[in-house]
Every structure is written in C-alpha cells, then in structure tokens.
Amino acid sequence: MPLVLAAALLLALGAVPALGAAPPDFVEMDRDDLADRIQGGLLGQVLGNLNGLPHEMKYFQDPGSVEAYAPALPDGARTDDDTDIEWMYVIEMQSSGALVLAPARIRELWLHHVSTGIWCANEYARRLMDLGLEPPLTGRAALNPWSHFNISGQFVSECFGLAAPAMPQTAARLGLHYTHVAIDGEPAQATQLFTAMIATAFVEGDVERIVAAGLAAVDPASAVARVVEDARRRRREHPDDWRAWRRGLHAAWAVHGGTRDANGHELNTAAVVGALLYGRGDFVETLRLAFNLGYDADCNAATAGTVVGVLKGRRWMDAQGWTIRDVYKNTTRPGLPADETLSGFGRRLLAVAERAVAENGGEVRSAGGRNVLRIRRQSPANVEPLPAPDDRLRDLRETLLPQVRRDLAGPDPARARAAYLALCLGEAETLAREQPDAWARAVAALRGCTDLVKRMAEGGPDPAVRPRFQALARAVGPAAGGASP
C-alpha cells in the first residue's frame, strides 16, 4: 500500500522553467574541484560524527567543556547511522542510475541491510516495514510516534546536499524523498534547511549567508524557521559569547523535557546553526563548538562539519597533518561492501552529483583539457511546506482505508497491517462492529508482531503523543510470548 511520490519527484527534479521565465543562471566548476569539495564535505561529516560520539547526549542543561580538539581517524572510519543509511542509498543510486528510488526498493534495501544500529524514528519505521508498509507511510506522524520531532530529518540528509552542488532545491527534494522514510512535518523542514545549506556552500564562502540560504528553504511558518531566526538574533546580541547564546536558546526551546528535547529538531537545529556562526568557517573550532553545544552532539557536528568541509575541501584537510586513514569499515550493514574507503564513498557521491547536474539542465563537458561541470544554479526555496494538519490523517484515511478493508481478509501479514492502520486511523471500532471475526484475527496477527507492539506500548518520549500510542497498544492486548503492553 505505498503512497507513491517517486514519479512526481522525478518530474520536479527534472523540471524546466516556464516559457517567458528569466534565462537560467549557470555556474561552471572544475570536476576535480567539485570532487575535492565533495570529499571534504564527506570527511567533515564523518569526523563530526565519529569524533563527536564521546559527546553524544552528554551535555543538556549545561554545555560541554572541550578546550582542545584535533580531528583524527587513526583507524579509519566505520559505519554509523549518521552516515551509513545515506551510504546505502548512494550505493543504490550510483548502481541503478536513479536519483529517486522507488518506495518499494527503499523498503527492500532496509529489509536486506538495516536491522540493527538504528534508533527512535528509524527503528520504528523499520518495524512498520515488517508489516509491509513502504515510505513515506513509515514516516507519517499518525503512524510513527517519533516522526514529528526526531532529528533523522537532519542526520540522514547531508549526502543529498553533497550530491546537488549549487542546486539547493534539488538537494532538498532528494533529501526529503529519503528522510521521509522516518520523519515528517517539522523535521522535514530541517531536511530542507541543511541540504540547502550544504548545496549552497559549493558556491558561497560566507557561513552567515549559507545559513540565510538555508532559512530561505524553510517554511516561514515553521518552528524550524523560528529557531534559526532566534539563533541569528541572539548571535547578534552575543557576537563573541557562545555560552550566553546557548543559555538563551536553551531557555527558549527546551520546553518538552528529556529525550523529546535532546533528540528533537529544535535544540539540535539551533546547535548546528550556533556552531557554524560562532565557528566562522574555522573547521576545528566549528566542530569543537558543536561538541560543546551538546544535545545530539555527534549528529550536529556531522552536519556542521559537512558545511565547513565543503568550504575547505579535502586537499586543505589533508594538508593539516591530521591522522586520517582511508577506511570506511562496514560494521553495521550486512550485504553492503566490506572493503569501502572514505575516498571510494566520495567517488560514489561524485557520480551521483554528476547525474543530478545533468538531470537538472546542466552538463559535464571538456574545456581546455579539463572536465568541467556546467551547473544550472538554483536559488534556495521552500519546496515542501508544513503539512496541515501535521498528522495528514484525512488524506491517510482516504488513501488507506479501502486497502485496510481488503487486507482484513488476507493472510496474517496483511491482517496485521490492516489492524495497525485501522487503530492509527481511528477505524478499529467500526471494523470490529462490522466484521468481528475478521477483526479479531487481524488483532491476533498484530499481537504476534512483538517488536512493534513493544514500541507502541512505549509510545515514544513526547508526552503529547505517548498516551495515544500506548492506548493503541492496550487495544492490541498482551504481545505474543510477552507481558501485557
């Protein structure tokens, strides 16, 4: 029962200007220079991620106190959910030649390669895939209790900015297609913010203007927009005091409590913006600040590191004398390459970027003995506003209920899916009254999905939605082989 968006996205990614529109603006970039910037952005992402892990979720009420930091990967890099989900997509995009993978293919990739090393919105989405659901349903707020706030919209987005140099709208559309696997609503605005910033960094060297470009890609009615505007305003008030800046931001946006705040889009968006603004384009200082600003610090350092890594490029980073071993060891994604390197990952991204350039009105050509990309430059713009309402419940009911009724008479996997969707869409009582025997069998099938029922019973960390999902779990009853939810 996919809610298929791929065809529409393919049309949007390859759209041409209307007749009478102003002629497109092109920028030319030497292929070697583009490769250097992509490799720099990727290394910045990996350094921020892996060097940031010791600081992950360590600093909440107060900031960290990291005084000195030297980037290093003496044993090379390894897979982590901050980079390896994107790696999986990039491998498939490169090998298939498709920028926008079909929802069914995305589900297949997850079923084959993603069973461990995932948490929160991604982990819940994976359980929904076990029911047969495909993206973007797996990331809809009515079906996934993490999707309306989780920062998967940020940390699974950076490679799509790298794959769309100088094309922030394309970067945002690509990013959204893949982050909607697990998120929706406000986190989708974060996807657009950060992919646009990274794409812009290929042609803009000032971090303040890069942040402004990201803001232009966000729905102005969103909380993400307000967070960015607040972060910029407070930085003007405290131009040289990031600690005072953080105190103000924390007081303003730490309003939910616990994991909901630390893992949410508000404080983490602010932390990335703060690290960039106070880091002033200095790579080491930007990452040090991202560590100290706290919350989900490895994710934030990875995002900020991607932006500044694009500005600096891999040649500059190699010249710093840091110990970086060219390894990207696969420790989490069975079935994907076991011999990947950081530079190999970067070459995959370059191949995808060249395809994105060509599909969006640009070209790769030879000029003076050099390979040059002629890129059709885009201005940042909001390509997906906030949904109204956030749970999209009316649209989901119209789309899904006919199939739910058909699935009640199907085999157990389909019955379990029907029961879950009916519960989430508020149709359980109606179906139980109209088809009591079929409904009882469907609930029994769902009860056997113990991992999903357990996650339902936990309800996620947001007190605004937790009671709803816990009530749904109680309606299912005791999980098979386990205690009552």
C-alpha positions as CSV (number, residue, x, y, z in Angstrom):
1,M,0.0,0.0,0.0
2,P,2.6,2.6,-0.9
3,L,1.8,6.3,-1.1
4,V,4.0,6.7,-4.2
5,L,5.7,10.1,-4.6
6,A,8.6,9.0,-6.9
7,A,7.0,9.9,-10.2
8,A,6.1,13.4,-9.0
9,L,9.6,13.9,-7.6
10,L,11.2,12.8,-10.8
11,L,9.3,15.4,-12.7
12,A,10.1,18.0,-10.1
13,L,13.8,17.2,-10.1
14,G,13.9,17.5,-13.9
15,A,11.6,20.5,-14.2
16,V,12.4,23.2,-16.8
17,P,11.5,26.8,-16.5
18,A,8.2,28.0,-17.9
19,L,8.1,29.9,-21.2
20,G,8.9,33.5,-20.6
21,A,10.9,32.9,-17.5
22,A,14.3,34.5,-17.0
23,P,17.1,32.6,-18.5
24,P,18.8,30.2,-16.0
25,D,21.9,31.1,-14.2
26,F,24.8,28.7,-14.7
27,V,28.0,28.2,-12.8
28,E,31.0,26.2,-14.0
29,M,33.0,24.1,-11.7
30,D,36.1,22.1,-12.5
31,R,35.4,18.4,-11.9
32,D,38.5,17.9,-9.8
33,D,37.5,20.9,-7.6
34,L,34.0,19.5,-7.2
35,A,35.4,16.1,-6.3
36,D,37.7,17.9,-3.7
37,R,34.7,19.7,-2.1
38,I,32.5,16.6,-2.0
39,Q,35.4,14.6,-0.4
40,G,35.9,17.5,2.1
41,G,32.2,17.6,3.0
42,L,32.1,13.8,3.4
43,L,35.2,13.8,5.6
44,G,33.8,16.7,7.6
45,Q,30.6,14.7,8.1
46,V,32.5,11.6,9.2
47,L,34.8,13.4,11.6
48,G,32.0,15.3,13.2
49,N,30.1,12.0,13.6
50,L,32.8,9.7,14.9
51,N,34.8,12.3,16.9
52,G,31.6,13.6,18.3
53,L,30.3,10.3,19.7
54,P,32.0,10.7,23.1
55,H,29.9,13.9,23.5
56,E,26.6,12.5,22.3
57,M,23.8,13.3,24.7
58,K,26.3,14.3,27.4
59,Y,25.5,18.0,27.7
60,F,22.0,19.1,28.1
61,Q,21.3,21.7,30.8
62,D,24.9,23.0,30.6
63,P,27.3,22.9,27.7
64,G,30.5,20.8,27.5
65,S,34.0,22.0,28.3
66,V,36.1,20.7,25.4
67,E,39.0,23.1,25.2
68,A,41.1,21.5,22.5
69,Y,40.3,19.3,19.6
70,A,42.4,17.7,16.9
71,P,40.5,15.8,14.1
72,A,41.7,12.3,13.7
73,L,40.6,8.9,12.4
74,P,43.8,6.8,13.1
75,D,42.0,3.5,12.5
76,G,39.9,4.9,9.7
77,A,36.1,5.5,9.8
78,R,33.4,3.0,10.5
79,T,29.7,2.8,9.7
80,D,27.3,4.6,12.0
81,D,23.6,5.5,11.4
82,D,24.7,9.2,10.9
83,T,26.3,8.1,7.6
84,D,25.6,4.5,6.7
85,I,21.9,4.9,5.8
86,E,23.0,7.6,3.3
87,W,25.8,5.3,2.2
88,M,23.3,2.5,1.4
89,Y,21.2,5.0,-0.7
90,V,24.2,6.4,-2.5
91,I,25.4,2.9,-3.5
92,E,22.0,2.1,-4.9
93,M,21.7,5.5,-6.6
94,Q,25.1,5.0,-8.3
95,S,24.5,1.4,-9.4
96,S,20.9,1.9,-10.6
97,G,21.4,5.3,-12.2
98,A,18.2,6.5,-10.4
99,L,18.3,9.6,-8.2
100,V,14.9,8.9,-6.8
101,L,14.5,5.2,-5.7
102,A,11.0,3.7,-5.7
103,P,9.4,3.3,-2.3
104,A,9.3,-0.5,-2.7
105,R,13.0,-0.5,-3.5
106,I,13.8,1.6,-0.4
107,R,11.9,-0.9,1.7
108,E,13.8,-3.8,0.1
109,L,17.1,-2.1,1.0
110,W,16.1,-1.7,4.6
111,L,14.9,-5.2,4.9
112,H,18.2,-6.5,3.5
113,H,20.6,-4.2,5.1
114,V,19.1,-2.3,8.1
115,S,18.1,-4.3,11.1
116,T,20.5,-3.0,13.8
117,G,22.3,0.2,14.6
118,I,19.1,2.3,14.3
119,W,17.0,4.0,16.9
120,C,14.0,6.2,17.5
121,A,12.1,7.2,14.3
122,N,14.3,5.0,12.1
123,E,13.8,1.9,14.3
124,Y,10.0,2.4,14.4
125,A,10.0,2.9,10.7
126,R,11.8,-0.4,10.3
127,R,9.2,-2.2,12.4
128,L,6.5,-0.7,10.1
129,M,8.3,-2.1,7.1
130,D,8.0,-5.6,8.7
131,L,4.2,-5.0,8.3
132,G,4.7,-4.3,4.6
133,L,4.4,-0.6,4.8
134,E,6.6,1.5,2.4
135,P,7.9,5.0,2.7
136,P,6.7,7.7,3.1
137,L,4.0,6.0,5.2
138,T,6.6,4.7,7.6
139,G,7.4,8.3,8.4
140,R,3.9,9.7,8.8
141,A,3.1,11.2,12.2
142,A,-0.2,9.4,12.5
143,L,1.7,6.1,12.2
144,N,5.1,6.7,13.8
145,P,5.2,8.4,17.2
146,W,8.8,9.8,16.7
147,S,8.4,11.2,13.2
148,H,7.1,14.7,14.1
149,F,10.2,15.7,16.1
150,N,13.1,13.3,15.6
151,I,16.3,14.6,14.0
152,S,16.5,11.9,11.4
153,G,15.4,14.7,9.1
154,Q,18.9,16.2,9.8
155,F,21.3,13.3,10.1
156,V,20.1,11.3,7.1
157,S,20.2,14.4,4.9
158,E,23.8,15.6,4.4
159,C,24.8,13.4,1.5
160,F,22.0,14.8,-0.6
161,G,23.3,18.3,-0.2
162,L,26.7,17.0,-1.4
163,A,25.0,15.3,-4.4
164,A,23.4,18.6,-5.6
165,P,26.1,21.3,-5.7
166,A,24.7,24.8,-6.2
167,M,21.2,23.2,-6.5
168,P,19.6,23.7,-3.1
169,Q,16.0,22.9,-4.4
170,T,17.2,19.6,-5.9
171,A,19.1,18.9,-2.7
172,A,16.0,19.5,-0.6
173,R,13.8,17.3,-2.9
174,L,16.3,14.5,-2.8
175,G,16.8,14.8,0.9
176,L,13.0,14.8,1.6
177,H,12.5,11.7,-0.5
178,Y,14.9,9.7,1.7
179,T,14.3,11.3,5.1
180,H,10.5,10.9,4.8
181,V,11.3,7.2,5.4
182,A,11.2,8.1,9.1
183,I,10.0,11.7,9.6
184,D,7.5,14.3,8.6
185,G,6.4,17.8,9.5
186,E,9.0,20.0,11.3
187,P,11.9,17.5,10.8
188,A,11.2,17.7,7.0
189,Q,11.8,21.5,7.3
190,A,15.2,20.6,8.9
191,T,16.0,18.4,5.9
192,Q,15.4,21.4,3.6
193,L,17.4,23.7,5.8
194,F,20.5,21.6,5.9
195,T,20.5,20.2,2.4
196,A,20.1,23.8,1.1
197,M,23.0,25.0,3.2
198,I,25.3,22.2,2.1
199,A,24.4,22.7,-1.6
200,T,24.9,26.5,-1.2
201,A,28.4,26.0,0.3
202,F,29.7,24.9,-3.1
203,V,29.2,28.5,-4.4
204,E,29.1,30.7,-1.2
205,G,32.0,31.0,1.2
206,D,30.4,33.1,4.0
207,V,28.7,31.0,6.7
208,E,26.2,33.7,7.6
209,R,25.0,33.8,4.0
210,I,25.0,30.0,3.9
211,V,22.7,30.0,7.0
212,A,20.5,32.6,5.4
213,A,20.2,30.4,2.3
214,G,19.1,27.5,4.4
215,L,16.5,29.7,6.1
216,A,15.1,30.6,2.7
217,A,14.5,26.9,2.1
218,V,12.3,26.6,5.2
219,D,8.6,27.2,5.6
220,P,8.4,30.6,7.3
221,A,5.5,29.4,9.4
222,S,7.6,26.5,10.9
223,A,9.2,26.2,14.3
224,V,12.5,25.4,12.5
225,A,12.3,28.8,10.8
226,R,11.7,30.5,14.2
227,V,14.6,28.5,15.8
228,V,17.0,29.7,13.0
229,E,15.8,33.3,13.3
230,D,16.2,33.2,17.1
231,A,19.7,31.8,16.8
232,R,20.7,34.5,14.4
233,R,19.2,37.2,16.5
234,R,20.8,36.0,19.7
235,R,24.2,35.7,18.0
236,R,23.9,39.4,17.1
237,E,23.2,40.1,20.8
238,H,26.2,38.0,21.9
239,P,28.6,38.1,19.0
240,D,31.5,36.7,21.0
241,D,29.9,34.7,23.8
242,W,28.5,31.4,22.6
243,R,27.8,30.3,26.2
244,A,25.4,33.3,26.8
245,W,23.9,32.5,23.4
246,R,23.3,28.9,24.4
247,R,21.7,29.8,27.7
248,G,19.2,31.9,25.9
249,L,18.4,29.3,23.3
250,H,18.1,26.6,25.8
251,A,15.7,28.6,28.0
252,A,13.6,29.4,25.0
253,W,13.4,25.9,23.3
254,A,14.0,23.2,26.0
255,V,10.3,23.1,26.7
256,H,9.3,19.4,26.3
257,G,11.7,17.7,28.6
258,G,14.1,14.7,28.4
259,T,14.6,12.8,25.2
260,R,12.0,14.8,23.4
261,D,14.2,17.9,23.7
262,A,17.6,16.2,23.4
263,N,16.5,14.2,20.3
264,G,14.3,16.9,18.8
265,H,14.7,19.2,15.9
266,E,14.5,22.4,17.9
267,L,17.7,22.4,20.1
268,N,19.7,20.4,17.6
269,T,18.9,22.8,14.7
270,A,20.0,25.6,17.0
271,A,23.2,23.9,17.9
272,V,24.2,23.4,14.3
273,V,23.5,27.0,13.4
274,G,25.3,28.2,16.5
275,A,28.4,26.1,15.7
276,L,28.5,27.5,12.2
277,L,28.0,31.1,13.2
278,Y,30.5,31.1,16.1
279,G,32.9,28.8,14.2
280,R,33.2,31.5,11.5
281,G,34.4,29.0,8.9
282,D,37.1,27.5,11.0
283,F,36.7,23.7,10.7
284,V,38.3,22.7,14.0
285,E,36.5,25.4,16.0
286,T,33.2,24.7,14.4
287,L,33.4,21.0,15.5
288,R,34.7,21.9,18.9
289,L,31.7,24.2,19.4
290,A,29.3,21.5,18.1
291,F,30.6,19.1,20.7
292,N,30.2,21.7,23.5
293,L,26.8,22.9,22.5
294,G,25.6,19.4,23.3
295,Y,22.4,17.5,22.8
296,D,22.8,15.0,20.0
297,A,26.3,16.3,19.5
298,D,27.7,13.8,17.0
299,C,24.8,14.4,14.6
300,N,25.2,18.2,15.0
301,A,29.0,18.1,14.5
302,A,28.5,15.9,11.4
303,T,26.1,18.4,9.8
304,A,28.2,21.5,10.6
305,G,31.3,19.6,9.6
306,T,29.8,18.8,6.2
307,V,29.2,22.5,5.5
308,V,32.7,23.6,6.5
309,G,34.2,20.6,4.9
310,V,32.8,21.7,1.6
311,L,34.2,25.2,2.1
312,K,37.7,23.8,2.9
313,G,37.9,20.8,0.6
314,R,39.8,17.6,1.1
315,R,43.1,18.8,-0.2
316,W,43.2,21.5,2.5
317,M,42.1,19.0,5.2
318,D,44.9,16.5,4.1
319,A,47.4,19.4,4.4
320,Q,46.7,19.9,8.1
321,G,48.6,16.8,9.1
322,W,45.7,15.1,10.8
323,T,45.9,11.3,11.1
324,I,43.1,10.1,8.7
325,R,43.2,6.5,7.5
326,D,41.3,6.0,4.2
327,V,39.0,3.3,5.5
328,Y,35.2,3.1,5.9
329,K,34.7,-0.2,7.7
330,N,31.3,-1.8,7.4
331,T,30.3,-2.9,10.9
332,T,26.5,-2.4,10.7
333,R,25.1,-3.0,7.3
334,P,25.3,-6.7,6.2
335,G,25.2,-7.2,2.4
336,L,26.9,-3.9,1.6
337,P,30.6,-3.6,0.6
338,A,33.1,-4.8,3.2
339,D,36.0,-3.0,1.5
340,E,34.8,0.6,1.3
341,T,37.1,3.5,1.8
342,L,36.3,7.2,2.5
343,S,37.6,8.2,-0.8
344,G,35.5,5.5,-2.5
345,F,32.4,6.7,-0.8
346,G,33.3,10.2,-2.0
347,R,33.7,8.9,-5.6
348,R,30.2,7.4,-5.4
349,L,28.8,10.7,-4.3
350,L,30.6,12.5,-7.2
351,A,29.0,10.1,-9.7
352,V,25.5,10.8,-8.2
353,A,26.2,14.5,-8.3
354,E,27.2,14.4,-11.9
355,R,23.9,12.7,-12.7
356,A,22.0,15.3,-10.6
357,V,23.7,18.1,-12.5
358,A,22.8,16.5,-15.9
359,E,19.2,15.8,-14.9
360,N,18.7,19.4,-13.9
361,G,19.7,21.2,-17.0
362,G,23.5,21.1,-16.6
363,E,26.2,19.1,-18.3
364,V,29.7,17.7,-17.9
365,R,32.0,18.7,-20.7
366,S,35.6,19.1,-21.7
367,A,37.1,22.5,-21.8
368,G,40.8,23.2,-22.3
369,G,41.8,19.7,-21.4
370,R,39.8,19.8,-18.2
371,N,36.4,18.2,-17.3
372,V,34.0,20.9,-16.3
373,L,30.5,20.7,-14.9
374,R,28.2,23.4,-16.1
375,I,25.7,23.5,-13.3
376,R,22.3,25.2,-13.6
377,R,22.3,27.1,-10.4
378,Q,19.2,27.3,-8.2
379,S,18.1,29.8,-5.6
380,P,17.0,28.2,-2.2
381,A,13.3,28.0,-1.8
382,N,10.8,26.0,0.3
383,V,9.8,23.0,-1.8
384,E,7.6,21.4,0.8
385,P,5.6,23.5,3.3
386,L,4.4,22.1,6.6
387,P,1.5,19.7,6.1
388,A,-1.8,20.8,7.5
389,P,-2.8,19.1,9.7
390,D,0.5,17.6,10.9
391,D,-0.8,14.1,11.0
392,R,-2.3,14.2,7.5
393,L,-5.0,12.0,9.0
394,R,-7.7,12.9,6.5
395,D,-5.5,12.1,3.5
396,L,-4.3,8.9,5.0
397,R,-7.8,7.7,5.7
398,E,-8.9,8.4,2.1
399,T,-5.9,6.6,0.7
400,L,-5.6,3.6,3.0
401,L,-9.0,2.6,4.3
402,P,-10.1,0.8,1.1
403,Q,-7.0,-1.4,1.3
404,V,-7.4,-1.9,5.0
405,R,-10.8,-3.4,4.4
406,R,-9.4,-5.7,1.7
407,D,-6.5,-6.8,3.9
408,L,-8.7,-7.9,6.7
409,A,-9.5,-11.0,4.6
410,G,-5.8,-11.6,3.6
411,P,-3.0,-13.7,5.2
412,D,-1.6,-12.8,8.6
413,P,1.0,-10.2,7.4
414,A,-1.8,-8.3,5.6
415,R,-4.2,-8.7,8.5
416,A,-1.6,-7.4,11.0
417,R,-1.0,-4.3,8.8
418,A,-4.8,-3.8,8.5
419,A,-5.2,-3.9,12.3
420,Y,-2.3,-1.4,12.8
421,L,-3.6,1.0,10.3
422,A,-7.1,0.8,11.4
423,L,-6.1,1.5,15.0
424,C,-4.0,4.5,14.0
425,L,-6.6,5.9,11.7
426,G,-9.4,5.6,14.2
427,E,-11.4,2.9,12.4
428,A,-10.9,0.0,14.9
429,E,-14.4,0.2,16.5
430,T,-16.1,0.4,13.1
431,L,-14.3,-2.6,11.7
432,A,-14.8,-4.6,15.0
433,R,-18.5,-3.9,14.7
434,E,-18.9,-4.7,11.0
435,Q,-16.5,-7.7,10.7
436,P,-16.0,-9.0,14.3
437,D,-14.4,-12.3,13.3
438,A,-12.0,-10.8,10.7
439,W,-11.1,-8.0,13.1
440,A,-10.3,-10.5,15.9
441,R,-8.0,-12.4,13.6
442,A,-6.3,-9.2,12.5
443,V,-5.6,-8.1,16.0
444,A,-4.3,-11.5,16.9
445,A,-1.9,-11.2,13.9
446,L,-0.7,-7.8,15.0
447,R,-0.3,-9.1,18.6
448,G,2.3,-11.5,17.1
449,C,4.4,-8.6,15.9
450,T,6.1,-8.3,19.3
451,D,8.8,-5.8,18.5
452,L,6.2,-3.3,17.0
453,V,3.7,-3.8,19.9
454,K,6.5,-3.2,22.4
455,R,7.4,0.1,20.6
456,M,3.7,1.0,20.6
457,A,3.5,0.4,24.3
458,E,6.5,2.6,25.0
459,G,4.7,5.3,23.0
460,G,7.8,7.4,22.3
461,P,9.1,10.2,24.5
462,D,6.7,13.0,23.6
463,P,4.0,13.5,26.2
464,A,1.8,15.0,23.5
465,V,1.5,11.7,21.6
466,R,2.7,9.0,24.0
467,P,-0.8,8.3,25.6
468,R,-2.3,7.8,22.1
469,F,0.1,5.1,21.1
470,Q,0.0,3.4,24.5
471,A,-3.8,3.2,24.2
472,L,-3.4,1.6,20.8
473,A,-1.1,-1.0,22.3
474,R,-3.6,-1.7,25.1
475,A,-6.2,-2.3,22.4
476,V,-3.9,-5.0,20.8
477,G,-3.5,-6.8,24.1
478,P,-0.6,-8.8,25.5
479,A,2.2,-9.3,22.9
480,A,2.7,-12.8,21.9
481,G,5.1,-14.5,24.2
482,G,5.5,-11.4,26.4
483,A,3.9,-9.3,29.0
484,S,0.9,-7.1,28.6
485,P,2.0,-3.7,26.9
